[in-house]
Amino acid sequence: MRLHLKIWRQAGPDAAGRLVDYVADRISPDMSFLEMLDVVNEALIRNGEDAIAFDSDCREGICGMCSLVVNGVPHGPDRGTTVCQLHMRRFKDGDTITVEPWRAKAFPVMKDLVVDRSAFDRIIAAGGYISVNVGGAPDGNAIPVPKEIADVAMDSAACIGCGACVAACKNASAHLFMSAKISQLALLPQGRAERYRRVLSMIDQADAEGFGSCSNEGECEAVCPKEIPISNIARMTREYVKALWAAGR
Amino acid sequence: MTLDGQVPSGSIGDKWDRHKFEMKLVNPANKRKFTVIVVGTGLAGASAAASLGELGYQVLNFCIQDSPRRAHSIAAQGGINAAKNYQNDGDSIYRLFYDTVKGGDYRSREANVYRLAQLSVNIIDQCVAQGVPFAREYGGLLDNRSFGGAQVSRTFYARGQTGQQLLLGAYQSLMRQVHQRTVRLFTRREMLDLVLVDGKTRGIVCRNLMTGAIERHAADAVILATGGYGTLYYLSTNAVNSNVTASWRAHKRGALFANPCFTQIHPTCIPVTGEHQSKLTLMSESLRNDGRVWVPKKQGDKRPPEQIPEDERDYYLERKYPSFGNLVPRDVASRNAKQVCDDGRGVGDSGLAVYLDFRDAIQRLGVGTIEEKYGNLFHMYKKITDEDAYRVPMRIYPAIHYTMGGLWVDYNLMSNVPGLHVLGEANFSDHGANRLGASALMQGLADGYFVIPYTIGHYLAGAMLPKVTMDHDAFKESSDRVQRHINRLLSVKGARGVREIHRELGRIMWDHVGMSRSEQSLRRALSEIPKLRDEFWHNVSVPGSPDNLNQSLEYAGRVADYLEFAELLTLDALERRESCGGHFREESQTPDGEALRDDANYTYVAAWEFTGVGSAPIVHKEPLNFEEVHPTQRSYK
């Protein structure tokens, strides 16, 4: 396969960026999208040119590091798939493909296709945990958790923190990301003790980071590589309202 | 140098309790006066940083990724072992200990393994309390499965994402400490040197991967939890950025590297499709609980699997190992896959694959049950291969997965360099020559949550640690060395990309130091590696500048280290003229082709001392004593 690529190049956080044309030649349909970019980069390096910077690590869809907008869609055209698991058989010979970074005020571009997602870490730091120190935990079977509840909590816990939800949202909202963690911990009995404190702190932090609000478009759910449902956002909103009442805010 | 493992005296069951009492303590009010550097944020690193933060130490925590949650522990699928005996099937701490020592082919340190089995039960409790959504039964209690050759059900799991959920639990505890300001996080930093002052570890030098700045960080102790070196082989199941650099640079400063030849080849990976491939994807071996492994009986049988009648299929693991069947340990399953493929009975276009067939399990349990157990794995398989494993058998082949070797540590997880501690996959201690399934997560978390919080206090309370500042000559010497190395990489300006050279190194290692090793193949690798290293330093092309994000430069540094480390691994494999665990020497096998250990000559840990690049390292031997589990030839028949 031969493909025409339009790739976002930006030298640094404060530099202006632009789309640059490249040709990817002799691409096998069995390659992943990132392996296709590896091939383009190898050719650039052989010519002594600066390689295209992009993030990836596990390349099996679980670490959440890869983060490319392909033809306007975060992680590209396949549903429930990170871009590292997107394969070139999804494209046709001669296609033109545009590759851009996540775009959101809270995720500044660092270089080319690499963005800074530390805002997500700060949201978790604000309350996305159960406050237990190592040492005093009761037996793992001390508190039974109904299977149905454990399964829904696991559905929410599957979030990989990639940020595609933010990149897809016209408001750059982090609601799907936050609500997945808030749901998981609010559903489990272990997380109930600090459920209200948690939802208030995390939402306050997201506001401070510059993420927008939710207007129920559902774009986040559509691009989520782990297909986290937006019912999590509804659950988070209920938690939030209850927490506001409880706090008298 | 005499290697003292510092194993406490007393009976195996009492050693850790007694040692915990005998170790020195740091007064609660004094803990904040000590700074501890933790490099790595996987299960071992994140759990260590969080626990030390909870105790009140000042912790500096480093990772190469953009977030601590991305560490490669996240990709572990299958599960975590614990001797809870919740299933009433005869499990116990002693049995987990016994299985792990035996599974490691009698090349691990007994006392460490016993402690690991003891702590396994606490890990599950801790993770449940953190909100890890383990699989549950309808009654609400924790579910278990049998995994990777165990004859009891002691594996806890969270669908096929156990590593992810355990890591996120540790990550959340870590972020809580970041919020409380006991831990300072340094993401996108790569450790490039260890700094010693008066013979003690006092800090690190790292590169800020965003700005290129060379940074100095001082501390009273350093903990490396930087994972394994599987990407030496280029293709492996490891994340593409996993590397040996932190361990190797520490080795070059004096830390001994133990048993580097003990590499684990995982039997159930998706086969290679072509030159472009950047990594191999593991299918959790939990699949072997329900899938049956087979190849055609006839050589070169290219019929599609559904057209091969039952009596023309060779379920070779069930045939050769009737009591363990498809659940034989990883090394045995891998070697047998290689044998049937070498025999011309491999399947798929390349002939380098065997079938893993779910037909019978689907008939017995229904598609729904199989989907619930393995849905995400089948989905991943479909994404990569474009095939539906509910209808046609999966094709699998072995790939490098885990490395049992690592920096030498004593019972306190401290290396021979005072103050340098090593946890998780980066150390060598618990898995011997072969790691059992669902034991890596257990070790990472045991080290971080339950061992290092005690042993680091013992070190800090007993060591004389005058204040060291970052303008000390040792820091200057170290950052100059790092800077020179970077300049050297950028100044070659040759014609070959780093990836191309790495691929070539991987091919040498896989072909000659892979699943099956011989005197001849190892000597060949030892002659080819230095030539390739020479080629790298004369002809590599590393574009870009040192003062900003430069992924080509990062990669070049890691491959440069691998080109040195590869030689040590191969030498270790050459010197160990026995087959054990993941290390199979063709000269040492039984008449029916099974691995043959040589306990009389090789019951020791080979810990190597660096003497210079291209110069012969010195081996130090720690004898292994088996007082509880007496070595027998492993048999899974």
Boltz contact constraints between the chains, C-beta under 6 A:
constraints:
  - contact:
      token1: [A, 12]
      token2: [B, 548]
      max_distance: 6.0
  - contact:
      token1: [A, 28]
      token2: [B, 274]
      max_distance: 6.0
  - contact:
      token1: [A, 28]
      token2: [B, 276]
      max_distance: 6.0
  - contact:
      token1: [A, 30]
      token2: [B, 273]
      max_distance: 6.0
  - contact:
      token1: [A, 31]
      token2: [B, 276]
      max_distance: 6.0
  - contact:
      token1: [A, 35]
      token2: [B, 276]
      max_distance: 6.0
  - contact:
      token1: [A, 35]
      token2: [B, 278]
      max_distance: 6.0
  - contact:
      token1: [A, 38]
      token2: [B, 278]
      max_distance: 6.0
  - contact:
      token1: [A, 42]
      token2: [B, 497]
      max_distance: 6.0
  - contact:
      token1: [A, 42]
      token2: [B, 499]
      max_distance: 6.0
  - contact:
      token1: [A, 45]
      token2: [B, 497]
      max_distance: 6.0
  - contact:
      token1: [A, 45]
      token2: [B, 541]
      max_distance: 6.0
  - contact:
      token1: [A, 45]
      token2: [B, 543]
      max_distance: 6.0
  - contact:
      token1: [A, 48]
      token2: [B, 543]
      max_distance: 6.0
  - contact:
      token1: [A, 50]
      token2: [B, 543]
      max_distance: 6.0
  - contact:
      token1: [A, 50]
      token2: [B, 544]
      max_distance: 6.0
  - contact:
      token1: [A, 51]
      token2: [B, 552]
      max_distance: 6.0
  - contact:
      token1: [A, 53]
      token2: [B, 549]
      max_distance: 6.0
  - contact:
      token1: [A, 53]
      token2: [B, 551]
      max_distance: 6.0
  - contact:
      token1: [A, 57]
      token2: [B, 70]
      max_distance: 6.0
  - contact:
      token1: [A, 57]
      token2: [B, 239]
      max_distance: 6.0
  - contact:
      token1: [A, 57]
      token2: [B, 241]
      max_distance: 6.0
  - contact:
      token1: [A, 58]
      token2: [B, 75]
      max_distance: 6.0
  - contact:
      token1: [A, 58]
      token2: [B, 239]
      max_distance: 6.0
  - contact:
      token1: [A, 59]
      token2: [B, 240]
      max_distance: 6.0
  - contact:
      token1: [A, 59]
      token2: [B, 279]
      max_distance: 6.0
  - contact:
      token1: [A, 60]
      token2: [B, 281]
      max_distance: 6.0
  - contact:
      token1: [A, 62]
      token2: [B, 74]
      max_distance: 6.0
  - contact:
      token1: [A, 62]
      token2: [B, 75]
      max_distance: 6.0
  - contact:
      token1: [A, 62]
      token2: [B, 164]
      max_distance: 6.0
  - contact:
      token1: [A, 63]
      token2: [B, 70]
      max_distance: 6.0
  - contact:
      token1: [A, 63]
      token2: [B, 74]
      max_distance: 6.0
  - contact:
      token1: [A, 65]
      token2: [B, 70]
      max_distance: 6.0
  - contact:
      token1: [A, 85]
      token2: [B, 383]
      max_distance: 6.0
  - contact:
      token1: [A, 110]
      token2: [B, 210]
      max_distance: 6.0
  - contact:
      token1: [A, 111]
      token2: [B, 549]
      max_distance: 6.0
  - contact:
      token1: [A, 117]
      token2: [B, 66]
      max_distance: 6.0
  - contact:
      token1: [A, 121]
      token2: [B, 67]
      max_distance: 6.0
  - contact:
      token1: [A, 124]
      token2: [B, 175]
      max_distance: 6.0
  - contact:
      token1: [A, 125]
      token2: [B, 175]
      max_distance: 6.0
  - contact:
      token1: [A, 125]
      token2: [B, 178]
      max_distance: 6.0
  - contact:
      token1: [A, 125]
      token2: [B, 179]
      max_distance: 6.0
  - contact:
      token1: [A, 128]
      token2: [B, 172]
      max_distance: 6.0
  - contact:
      token1: [A, 129]
      token2: [B, 172]
      max_distance: 6.0
  - contact:
      token1: [A, 129]
      token2: [B, 176]
      max_distance: 6.0
  - contact:
      token1: [A, 130]
      token2: [B, 130]
      max_distance: 6.0
  - contact:
      token1: [A, 130]
      token2: [B, 131]
      max_distance: 6.0
  - contact:
      token1: [A, 132]
      token2: [B, 129]
      max_distance: 6.0
  - contact:
      token1: [A, 133]
      token2: [B, 54]
      max_distance: 6.0
  - contact:
      token1: [A, 134]
      token2: [B, 51]
      max_distance: 6.0
  - contact:
      token1: [A, 134]
      token2: [B, 126]
      max_distance: 6.0
  - contact:
      token1: [A, 134]
      token2: [B, 449]
      max_distance: 6.0
  - contact:
      token1: [A, 137]
      token2: [B, 125]
      max_distance: 6.0
  - contact:
      token1: [A, 137]
      token2: [B, 126]
      max_distance: 6.0
  - contact:
      token1: [A, 137]
      token2: [B, 129]
      max_distance: 6.0
  - contact:
      token1: [A, 139]
      token2: [B, 125]
      max_distance: 6.0
  - contact:
      token1: [A, 140]
      token2: [B, 124]
      max_distance: 6.0
  - contact:
      token1: [A, 140]
      token2: [B, 125]
      max_distance: 6.0
  - contact:
      token1: [A, 140]
      token2: [B, 128]
      max_distance: 6.0
  - contact:
      token1: [A, 140]
      token2: [B, 142]
      max_distance: 6.0
  - contact:
      token1: [A, 141]
      token2: [B, 141]
      max_distance: 6.0
  - contact:
      token1: [A, 141]
      token2: [B, 142]
      max_distance: 6.0
  - contact:
      token1: [A, 144]
      token2: [B, 140]
      max_distance: 6.0
  - contact:
      token1: [A, 144]
      token2: [B, 141]
      max_distance: 6.0
  - contact:
      token1: [A, 145]
      token2: [B, 136]
      max_distance: 6.0
  - contact:
      token1: [A, 145]
      token2: [B, 140]
      max_distance: 6.0
  - contact:
      token1: [A, 146]
      token2: [B, 140]
      max_distance: 6.0
  - contact:
      token1: [A, 147]
      token2: [B, 136]
      max_distance: 6.0
  - contact:
      token1: [A, 147]
      token2: [B, 138]
      max_distance: 6.0
  - contact:
      token1: [A, 150]
      token2: [B, 133]
      max_distance: 6.0
  - contact:
      token1: [A, 150]
      token2: [B, 136]
      max_distance: 6.0
  - contact:
      token1: [A, 153]
      token2: [B, 133]
      max_distance: 6.0
  - contact:
      token1: [A, 154]
      token2: [B, 133]
      max_distance: 6.0
  - contact:
      token1: [A, 157]
      token2: [B, 133]
      max_distance: 6.0
  - contact:
      token1: [A, 161]
      token2: [B, 69]
      max_distance: 6.0
  - contact:
      token1: [A, 185]
      token2: [B, 131]
      max_distance: 6.0
  - contact:
      token1: [A, 188]
      token2: [B, 131]
      max_distance: 6.0
  - contact:
      token1: [A, 190]
      token2: [B, 129]
      max_distance: 6.0
  - contact:
      token1: [A, 190]
      token2: [B, 131]
      max_distance: 6.0
  - contact:
      token1: [A, 191]
      token2: [B, 131]
      max_distance: 6.0
